[in-house]
């Protein structure tokens, strides 16, 4: 799976810091290179961008596109118009990526799924849904289907994350994600209190900004050069923002590990998944 790797030191600092709001003059960020193609929807003090195209038909599900880690709605620029020929289809930007505001920290899978559900409700995008998840997005759509089975009529997994993937540890070893569980619960989903620049300790903020500048040097590698020119411009802008780095901050363990789906990826017997924290925050989401 391809992904954008946040700086290890940045993730550790952000996860460990106690965010204390402090008055500080912040230089305004440059605006996006062009306006969002969809809508910005307030979901509780921060706005998420959703772009729906195509016509809905009675009884037909809406297709929801979930991008990989570090990606957002423009990744679907070549796919969405084709799906819109026969279905209603929506792409969106997770908090902190693309045109969306950064949401509350930490950015656990449960937090992101909760925000997506609120976004769809407030944008009046009614179920049923066919969820399409690429890479990291595969974990998100599976968690959505597990959490809200009555809203999902189907899933498409595109090179999606494995059930219990191997992880590199700090000492150079290799372990299954489930072996790294610490037994502490993942924080509950937050519905207010989005992370602001003034909340972030200066050292962590400086490292995130430096890491973002590095990630934007080659914002459109490989097959992403096939994206439309505007999509590539938007990626170059988005990846250069510190919010892009903060959007990947999840110190919690792999939320969709085997306890969620059971052996061989089968869905569990109705019990809530047992999550926990790990020390290996830098490689939590794929290689």
SERO-4910 file (N, C-alpha, C, O; in steps of 0.05 Angstrom, whole numbers):
BEGIN
 pado doro    nc1    nc2    nc3   cac1   cac2   cac3    cc1    cc2    cc3    oc1    oc2    oc3
  Unk    A     17    -24      0      0      0      0     17     25      0     37     26     15
  Unk    A     10     44    -16     25     69    -16     13     87      6    -11     86     11
  Unk    A     30    103     19     19    121     38     39    144     41     62    142     33
  Unk    A     30    166     53     47    188     61     55    183     89     38    182    107
  Unk    A     82    181     95     91    175    122     96    200    138    114    216    130
  Unk    A     81    205    159     87    228    176    113    225    190    121    202    195
  Unk    A    126    247    196    152    246    210    148    233    237    130    240    252
  Unk    A    166    214    244    163    199    269    164    218    293    147    215    311
  Unk    A    183    236    293    185    254    316    160    272    319    151    278    341
  Unk    A    149    280    296    124    296    297    102    281    310     87    292    327
  Unk    A     98    256    301     76    240    312     79    236    342     60    238    357
  Unk    A    103    230    351    108    226    379    103    251    395     90    250    416
  Unk    A    112    274    386    108    299    400     79    306    402     69    314    423
  Unk    A     65    303    380     37    310    380     20    292    397      2    301    411
  Unk    A     27    266    397     12    247    413     17    251    443     -1    248    459
  Unk    A     41    259    450     48    261    478     42    288    490     39    290    515
  Unk    A     38    308    474     35    335    484      8    339    497    -12    326    489
  Unk    A      7    356    517    -19    365    529    -24    392    516    -10    411    520
  Unk    A    -46    393    500    -51    417    485    -63    439    503    -85    435    513
  Unk    A    -49    460    506    -58    482    522    -60    507    504    -41    515    492
  Unk    A    -84    517    502    -88    540    484    -73    564    494    -72    570    518
  Unk    A    -60    577    476    -44    600    483    -48    622    461    -49    615    438
  Unk    A    -50    647    469    -52    667    448    -27    669    432     -5    672    444
  Unk    A    -29    669    407     -5    671    390    -14    682    362    -34    674    352
  Unk    A      2    699    352     -3    710    325      7    689    305     30    682    305
  Unk    A    -11    680    287     -4    660    267     -6    672    240    -25    686    233
  Unk    A     15    667    224     14    677    196     -8    662    181    -10    638    184
  Unk    A    -24    676    166    -46    663    151    -35    643    130    -15    649    117
  Unk    A    -48    621    128    -40    601    108    -49    610     81    -70    622     78
  Unk    A    -34    603     60    -43    610     33    -69    594     26    -72    571     35
  Unk    A    -87    606     12   -112    593      5   -108    570    -15    -87    569    -28
  Unk    A   -127    552    -17   -125    531    -38   -122    543    -66   -130    566    -70
  Unk    A   -111    529    -84   -107    540   -112   -133    544   -126   -134    560   -145
  Unk    A   -155    531   -118   -181    536   -130   -202    527   -110   -197    512    -92
  Unk    A   -227    537   -113   -249    531    -94   -256    501    -94   -250    487   -114
  Unk    A   -268    492    -73   -276    464    -72   -298    458    -93   -316    474    -96
  Unk    A   -296    435   -106   -317    428   -126   -344    421   -113   -364    422   -126
  Unk    A   -343    413    -87   -367    405    -73   -376    425    -52   -374    449    -57
  Unk    A   -385    415    -29   -395    432     -8   -377    429     17   -366    408     22
  Unk    A   -376    451     32   -363    450     59   -385    449     79   -402    467     81
  Unk    A   -386    427     94   -408    422    113   -398    423    142   -379    409    149
  Unk    A   -410    440    158   -403    442    186   -413    418    201   -437    412    201
  Unk    A   -395    403    215   -404    379    229   -400    382    260   -401    362    274
  Unk    A   -396    407    269   -394    411    298   -372    430    305   -359    427    326
  Unk    A   -367    450    289   -345    469    294   -322    466    275   -304    482    276
  Unk    A   -323    447    257   -304    445    235   -319    434    211   -339    421    213
  Unk    A   -308    441    187   -322    435    162   -307    413    146   -283    413    145
  Unk    A   -323    395    135   -312    375    117   -323    380     89   -346    387     85
  Unk    A   -306    374     70   -313    378     42   -324    351     31   -311    330     34
  Unk    A   -348    352     18   -360    329      5   -368    337    -23   -379    359    -27
  Unk    A   -363    321    -42   -369    326    -70   -385    303    -82   -375    282    -87
  Unk    A   -411    308    -86   -429    288    -96   -437    294   -125   -445    317   -131
  Unk    A   -436    275   -142   -443    278   -170   -460    254   -178   -462    234   -164
  Unk    A   -473    256   -202   -490    235   -212   -518    238   -200   -523    253   -182
  Unk    A   -536    222   -212   -564    223   -204   -571    199   -187   -562    177   -192
  Unk    A   -587    204   -166   -597    182   -150   -623    171   -161   -639    186   -172
  Unk    A   -627    146   -158   -651    133   -167   -664    119   -143   -650    110   -125
  Unk    A   -691    116   -143   -704    103   -121   -693     75   -116   -691     59   -134
  Unk    A   -686     69    -91   -676     43    -84   -647     38    -91   -637     17    -84
  Unk    A   -634     57   -104   -606     53   -112   -588     64    -90   -592     87    -81
  Unk    A   -567     50    -82   -549     60    -62   -531     82    -73   -526     84    -97
  Unk    A   -521     99    -55   -502    120    -62   -474    108    -57   -469     96    -37
  Unk    A   -456    113    -76   -428    104    -74   -412    124    -58   -411    148    -65
  Unk    A   -398    116    -37   -381    133    -21   -352    125    -25   -345    102    -20
  Unk    A   -335    143    -34   -307    138    -40   -289    146    -17   -290    170     -9
  Unk    A   -274    128     -6   -256    133     16   -227    129      7   -219    107     -1
  Unk    A   -211    150      7   -184    150     -4   -164    138     16   -171    133     39
  Unk    A   -140    133      7   -119    122     23   -107    143     42   -114    166     41
  Unk    A    -88    134     59    -76    152     78    -60    174     64    -44    169     46
  Unk    A    -66    199     73    -53    222     60    -65    231     34    -57    251     22
  Unk    A    -86    217     26   -100    224      1   -127    236      7   -135    236     30
  Unk    A   -140    246    -13   -166    259     -9   -182    258    -35   -176    243    -53
  Unk    A   -203    274    -37   -223    271    -59   -211    272    -87   -221    259   -105
  Unk    A   -190    288    -91   -179    290   -118   -167    264   -129   -164    261   -153
  Unk    A   -161    245   -110   -151    220   -119   -171    205   -137   -163    188   -153
  Unk    A   -196    212   -134   -217    198   -149   -225    214   -174   -246    209   -186
  Unk    A   -209    233   -182   -216    251   -205   -222    236   -231   -238    244   -247
  Unk    A   -208    213   -235   -213    198   -259   -234    176   -256   -245    166   -275
  Unk    A   -240    169   -231   -259    148   -225   -287    159   -222   -306    148   -233
  Unk    A   -290    181   -206   -316    191   -199   -334    198   -223   -357    191   -223
  Unk    A   -323    211   -244   -340    218   -267   -352    193   -281   -374    194   -291
  Unk    A   -337    171   -281   -347    147   -294   -369    133   -277   -388    123   -288
  Unk    A   -365    133   -250   -385    122   -233   -411    138   -234   -433    128   -233
  Unk    A   -407    165   -237   -431    183   -238   -448    179   -262   -471    189   -263
  Unk    A   -439    164   -282   -455    158   -305   -479    140   -298   -499    140   -312
  Unk    A   -476    124   -277   -497    105   -271   -506    105   -241   -523     90   -234
  Unk    A   -494    122   -225   -501    123   -196   -494    150   -184   -479    165   -195
  Unk    A   -507    155   -161   -499    178   -145   -473    170   -130   -472    149   -118
  Unk    A   -452    187   -131   -427    180   -120   -415    205   -106   -416    227   -116
  Unk    A   -404    200    -82   -393    222    -66   -364    215    -58   -359    194    -47
  Unk    A   -346    234    -63   -320    233    -51   -319    255    -29   -335    273    -29
  Unk    A   -299    253    -11   -298    273     10   -269    275     20   -252    258     13
  Unk    A   -264    295     35   -237    299     47   -239    295     77   -254    309     91
  Unk    A   -223    277     87   -222    273    117   -211    299    130   -198    315    117
  Unk    A   -217    302    155   -208    326    170   -178    330    168   -162    313    173
  Unk    A   -171    355    159   -143    362    157   -131    358    129   -109    368    124
  Unk    A   -145    344    112   -136    339     85   -153    353     64   -177    358     69
  Unk    A   -142    360     41   -157    373     20   -168    399     30   -154    416     42
  Unk    A   -194    404     24   -207    429     31   -219    428     60   -229    448     69
  Unk    A   -217    405     73   -230    402     99   -214    414    122   -189    414    121
  Unk    A   -228    424    142   -215    433    167   -205    409    183   -216    387    180
  Unk    A   -185    414    199   -175    393    217   -195    389    239   -204    409    251
  Unk    A   -200    364    246   -219    358    267   -205    354    294   -181    360    296
  Unk    A   -219    342    314   -207    337    340   -184    316    338   -184    299    320
  Unk    A   -166    318    357   -143    300    359   -148    281    382   -159    290    402
  Unk    A   -140    255    381   -125    242    359   -143    233    337   -167    231    340
  Unk    A   -131    227    314   -146    220    290   -148    189    288   -137    177    270
  Unk    A   -163    178    307   -167    149    307   -186    141    284   -200    158    273
  Unk    A   -186    116    277   -204    106    257   -233    111    265   -250    118    249
  Unk    A   -239    106    291   -266    111    300   -274    140    298   -296    147    292
  Unk    A   -255    158    304   -261    187    301   -267    194    272   -286    208    267
  Unk    A   -252    183    254   -256    190    225   -282    178    216   -297    192    201
  Unk    A   -289    154    224   -314    141    215   -338    157    227   -358    161    213
  Unk    A   -335    165    252   -357    181    264   -361    207    250   -384    216    246
  Unk    A   -339    220    242   -341    245    227   -354    240    199   -370    257    190
  Unk    A   -347    218    186   -359    213    160   -389    209    163   -405    219    147
  Unk    A   -397    194    183   -426    189    186   -441    216    192   -462    221    180
  Unk    A   -429    233    209   -442    259    214   -443    276    188   -463    289    183
  Unk    A   -421    275    173   -421    290    148   -443    281    129   -457    297    118
  Unk    A   -446    255    126   -467    244    108   -495    252    117   -512    259    101
  Unk    A   -499    251    144   -525    259    155   -530    289    150   -552    296    141
  Unk    A   -511    306    156   -515    335    153   -516    343    124   -529    363    117
  Unk    A   -503    329    106   -504    335     78   -528    322     64   -533    326     40
  Unk    A   -545    308     80   -569    295     71   -563    275     48   -577    273     28
  Unk    A   -542    260     52   -535    237     35   -545    212     49   -532    202     67
  Unk    A   -568    203     41   -581    182     56   -571    154     48   -564    149     25
  Unk    A   -571    135     68   -565    107     61   -588     95     44   -610    106     43
  Unk    A   -583     72     32   -559     55     35   -535     64     19   -538     80      0
  Unk    A   -511     54     28   -487     62     15   -472     37      4   -473     16     16
  Unk    A   -458     41    -17   -437     23    -26   -410     37    -19   -405     58    -31
  Unk    A   -395     26     -1   -370     39      8   -347     28     -8   -343      4    -11
  Unk    A   -331     47    -18   -307     39    -34   -282     50    -19   -280     74    -15
  Unk    A   -265     32    -10   -242     39      6   -216     31     -7   -211      8    -13
  Unk    A   -198     51    -12   -172     45    -22   -151     45      0   -150     64     16
  Unk    A   -134     24      1   -112     23     20   -122     27     49   -138     12     58
  Unk    A   -111     48     62   -120     55     89   -151     59     90   -163     53    110
  Unk    A   -162     69     69   -191     73     67   -206     47     70   -230     47     77
  Unk    A   -193     24     63   -206     -2     66   -212     -8     95   -233    -19    101
  Unk    A   -194      0    113   -200     -4    142   -223     14    151   -240      5    166
  Unk    A   -224     38    140   -245     56    148   -273     47    139   -292     47    155
  Unk    A   -275     37    114   -301     29    105   -310      3    119   -334     -1    123
  Unk    A   -291    -14    126   -298    -38    141   -308    -31    169   -327    -44    179
  Unk    A   -295    -12    182   -304     -4    208   -332      9    206   -348      6    224
  Unk    A   -337     25    185   -363     37    181   -384     15    179   -405     16    192
  Unk    A   -379     -5    162   -398    -26    158   -402    -42    183   -425    -51    189
  Unk    A   -381    -46    199   -384    -60    225   -400    -44    245   -416    -56    259
  Unk    A   -396    -18    245   -410     -1    264   -439      5    256   -456      7    274
  Unk    A   -444      7    230   -471     15    221   -480     -4    199   -484      5    176
  Unk    A   -483    -30    205   -489    -49    184   -515    -44    169   -517    -51    145
  Unk    A   -534    -31    182   -560    -26    169   -558     -5    147   -577     -1    132
  Unk    A   -536     10    146   -533     32    126   -517     23    102   -515     38     82
  Unk    A   -505      0    102   -486     -8     81   -498    -32     66   -504    -53     78
  Unk    A   -500    -29     40   -510    -51     23   -487    -65      8   -492    -87     -3
  Unk    A   -463    -54      9   -441    -67     -5   -415    -52      0   -415    -29      8
  Unk    A   -393    -66     -5   -366    -54     -3   -349    -63    -26   -351    -85    -37
  Unk    A   -331    -45    -34   -310    -51    -54   -284    -43    -41   -280    -20    -33
  Unk    A   -266    -63    -38   -240    -59    -26   -219    -58    -48   -215    -77    -63
  Unk    A   -205    -35    -50   -185    -31    -71   -157    -32    -59   -149    -12    -46
  Unk    A   -143    -54    -62   -116    -57    -50   -117    -49    -21   -100    -33    -12
  Unk    A   -136    -60     -6   -142    -50     21   -123    -62     41   -109    -82     36
  Unk    A   -122    -49     65   -105    -58     87   -113    -86     96   -137    -93     96
  Unk    A    -93   -102    104    -98   -129    114   -111   -130    141   -110   -110    155
  Unk    A   -122   -153    149   -135   -156    175   -116   -151    198   -122   -135    216
  Unk    A    -93   -163    197    -74   -162    220    -46   -161    208    -31   -180    210
  Unk    A    -39   -138    197    -14   -136    182     11   -137    199     10   -132    224
  Unk    A     33   -144    186     59   -143    200     68   -114    203     63    -97    186
  Unk    A     81   -109    226     91    -82    232    120    -84    240    129   -102    254
  Unk    A    136    -64    231    163    -61    240    163    -48    267    148    -28    271
  Unk    A    179    -58    286    180    -47    313    205    -30    315    223    -30    298
  Unk    A    206    -15    337    228      4    341    255     -9    342    275      3    335
  Unk    A    256    -35    351    281    -49    353    288    -64    327    307    -79    326
  Unk    A    273    -59    305    279    -71    280    266    -98    276    270   -111    256
  Unk    A    249   -107    295    235   -132    293    210   -130    276    203   -108    267
  Unk    A    196   -152    274    171   -153    259    150   -168    276    155   -190    285
  Unk    A    127   -155    279    105   -167    295     79   -162    281     76   -144    265
  Unk    A     59   -179    287     32   -174    278     21   -150    294     28   -145    317
  Unk    A      3   -135    281     -9   -112    294    -22   -120    321    -21   -105    340
  Unk    A    -36   -143    321    -50   -151    346    -31   -157    369    -39   -156    392
  Unk    A     -5   -162    363     14   -167    384     24   -142    398     36   -143    419
  Unk    A     18   -119    386     27    -94    397      7    -80    415     12    -58    425
  Unk    A    -16    -93    419    -37    -81    435    -28    -78    464    -16    -95    476
  Unk    A    -35    -55    476    -27    -49    503    -51    -52    523    -47    -50    547
  Unk    A    -75    -55    512    -98    -61    529   -113    -36    539   -132    -39    555
  Unk    A   -105    -13    531   -119     12    539   -139     19    517   -133     16    493
  Unk    A   -163     29    524   -183     35    503   -176     59    486   -162     77    495
  Unk    A   -185     58    461   -182     80    443   -200    103    453   -222     97    462
  Unk    A   -191    128    452   -208    150    461   -235    151    447   -237    143    424
  Unk    A   -256    159    461   -283    160    448   -283    181    426   -267    200    426
  Unk    A   -302    178    408   -305    198    386   -313    225    397   -331    227    414
  Unk    A   -299    245    388   -305    273    397   -323    287    377   -320    284    353
  Unk    A   -342    302    387   -360    317    370   -356    347    371   -372    362    360
  Unk    A   -335    356    385   -328    384    387   -298    386    393   -285    366    398
  Unk    A   -288    411    392   -261    416    399   -241    409    378   -221    395    383
  Unk    A   -244    419    353   -224    413    332   -197    425    340   -195    446    353
  Unk    A   -176    412    331   -149    421    337   -143    446    322   -147    447    297
  Unk    A   -133    467    336   -125    492    323    -95    495    324    -81    482    340
  Unk    A    -84    512    307    -55    516    306    -45    526    333    -23    518    341
  Unk    A    -60    543    346    -51    554    372    -51    533    394    -38    538    415
  Unk    A    -63    510    390    -64    489    410    -38    472    409    -33    457    428
  Unk    A    -23    473    388     -1    455    384     25    467    395     31    490    389
  Unk    A     40    452    411     65    462    422     83    471    399     85    458    378
  Unk    A     98    493    402    114    505    381    134    485    368    137    485    344
  Unk    A    146    468    385    166    449    373    152    429    355    162    423    333
  Unk    A    130    418    364    115    399    348    105    412    322    106    400    301
  Unk    A     95    437    325     85    451    301    107    455    281    103    452    257
  Unk    A    131    464    291    153    468    273    162    443    258    168    444    235
  Unk    A    161    421    272    169    396    260    148    387    239    155    376    218
  Unk    A    123    391    246    102    384    226    104    401    201    101    391    179
  Unk    A    109    427    204    112    444    181    136    436    164    134    436    140
  Unk    A    158    429    177    181    420    162    176    394    147    184    391    124
  Unk    A    162    376    161    156    350    148    136    354    125    139    341    104
  Unk    A    118    373    127     99    378    106    114    390     82    108    383     59
  Unk    A    133    408     86    148    419     64    163    397     49    164    397     25
  Unk    A    174    378     64    188    356     51    169    338     35    175    329     13
  Unk    A    145    333     46    126    315     32    116    328      6    107    314    -12
  Unk    A    116    355      5    106    369    -19    126    371    -41    119    380    -63
  Unk    A    151    364    -36    172    366    -57    164    349    -81    167    357   -104
  Unk    A    154    325    -76    145    307    -97    117    298    -90    113    275    -81
  Unk    A     98    316    -93     70    311    -84     55    292   -102     34    282    -95
  Unk    A     65    288   -126     50    272   -146     68    251   -159     73    253   -183
  Unk    A     77    232   -143     95    212   -154     80    191   -170     56    187   -167
  Unk    A     95    177   -187     84    153   -201     59    158   -216     56    177   -232
  Unk    A     39    141   -211     14    142   -226     -3    167   -220    -21    173   -235
  Unk    A      4    182   -198    -11    206   -193     -6    228   -214    -21    247   -215
  Unk    A     15    224   -230     19    243   -252     -2    240   -274     -4    257   -292
  Unk    A    -18    219   -272    -40    215   -291    -65    231   -282    -84    234   -298
  Unk    A    -65    242   -258    -87    258   -249    -89    284   -265    -69    293   -275
  Unk    A   -113    296   -267   -115    322   -280    -97    342   -268    -90    340   -244
  Unk    A    -89    362   -283    -70    382   -274    -80    396   -248    -65    402   -230
  Unk    A   -106    402   -247   -117    416   -223   -115    398   -199   -109    408   -177
  Unk    A   -120    372   -202   -117    354   -180    -88    353   -169    -84    352   -145
  Unk    A    -70    353   -187    -41    353   -179    -34    379   -165    -19    379   -145
  Unk    A    -44    401   -175    -39    427   -161    -51    426   -133    -38    436   -114
  Unk    A    -74    415   -130    -87    414   -104    -71    396    -85    -68    403    -61
  Unk    A    -61    374    -95    -44    356    -78    -19    371    -69    -11    369    -46
  Unk    A     -7    386    -87     18    400    -80     12    420    -58     29    424    -40
  Unk    A    -11    433    -59    -18    453    -38    -24    438    -12    -15    446     10
  Unk    A    -40    417    -13    -50    404     11    -27    390     26    -27    391     51
  Unk    A     -9    377     12     12    363     25     32    381     38     48    372     55
  Unk    A     32    407     31     51    426     43     41    438     68     55    455     80
  Unk    A     17    431     78      6    442    102     11    425    126     11    400    124
  Unk    A     15    438    149     19    422    174     -5    406    181     -3    385    194
  Unk    A    -29    415    173    -53    400    179    -53    372    166    -64    353    177
  Unk    A    -39    370    143    -37    345    129    -22    325    147    -29    301    148
  Unk    A     -1    334    161     14    317    179     -3    310    204     -3    287    212
  Unk    A    -16    329    215    -33    325    239    -56    306    233    -65    291    251
  Unk    A    -66    306    208    -88    289    201    -81    259    203    -99    242    204
  Unk    A    -56    253    203    -47    225    205    -40    216    233    -29    194    237
  Unk    A    -44    234    253    -36    228    280    -55    209    294    -76    218    304
  Unk    A    -49    184    295    -65    164    309    -47    147    326    -36    127    316
  Unk    A    -44    153    352    -28    137    369    -41    111    378    -29     95    392
  Unk    A    -67    107    370    -81     83    378    -74     60    361    -64     62    338
  Unk    A    -78     36    372    -72     12    357    -91      9    333   -110     23    330
  Unk    A    -84    -10    316    -98    -17    292   -127    -23    300   -133    -45    308
  Unk    A   -146     -4    296   -173     -7    306   -188    -31    294   -206    -42    306
  Unk    A   -179    -39    270   -193    -61    257   -178    -86    258   -178   -102    238
  Unk    A   -164    -91    280   -149   -116    282   -167   -140    284   -192   -137    281
  Unk    A   -156   -163    288   -172   -188    286   -196   -190    305   -215   -203    298
  Unk    A   -194   -176    328   -217   -178    347   -242   -165    335   -264   -172    344
  Unk    A   -239   -147    315   -262   -135    303   -276   -154    284   -301   -157    284
  Unk    A   -260   -168    267   -272   -183    246   -270   -213    251   -283   -229    236
  Unk    A   -255   -222    271   -253   -250    276   -232   -263    258   -220   -249    241
  Unk    A   -227   -289    261   -207   -303    245   -213   -300    215   -237   -301    206
  Unk    A   -192   -298    199   -194   -296    170   -212   -274    160   -223   -275    139
  Unk    A   -215   -253    177   -229   -229    168   -259   -231    170   -273   -213    160
  Unk    A   -270   -252    182   -299   -254    185   -308   -236    207   -293   -231    226
  Unk    A   -332   -225    205   -342   -206    225   -347   -219    251   -357   -242    252
  Unk    A   -340   -206    273   -342   -217    300   -371   -221    308   -390   -213    294
  Unk    A   -375   -233    331   -401   -241    340   -415   -220    356   -427   -225    377
  Unk    A   -415   -195    346   -430   -174    357   -417   -159    380   -428   -138    389
  Unk    A   -395   -168    390   -382   -154    412   -365   -131    402   -355   -132    379
  Unk    A   -362   -111    418   -346    -88    409   -317    -95    407   -307   -111    423
  Unk    A   -303    -85    387   -275    -91    384   -258    -81    408   -264    -60    419
  Unk    A   -238    -96    415   -220    -89    437   -196    -74    425   -179    -87    413
  Unk    A   -194    -48    429   -172    -33    419   -152    -28    440   -156    -34    464
  Unk    A   -129    -17    433   -109    -10    452    -88      8    440    -89     13    416
  Unk    A    -70     18    456    -48     35    446    -23     18    441    -20     -4    452
  Unk    A     -6     27    423     20     15    419     41     36    420     35     60    419
  Unk    A     66     27    424     88     45    424     98     51    396    113     70    391
  Unk    A     90     35    377    101     37    350     83     55    333     70     45    314
  Unk    A     81     80    340     62     98    327     71    105    299     54    112    282
  Unk    A     96    103    293    106    113    267     99     95    244     99    104    221
  Unk    A     92     69    249     86     51    227     59     38    231     55     14    224
  Unk    A     40     53    241     14     41    248     -3     35    224    -21     18    226
  Unk    A      2     48    202    -16     45    179     -2     38    153     -2     53    134
  Unk    A      9     15    152     16      3    127     44     10    118     57     29    128
  Unk    A     53     -5     98     80     -1     87     79      1     58     99      5     45
***
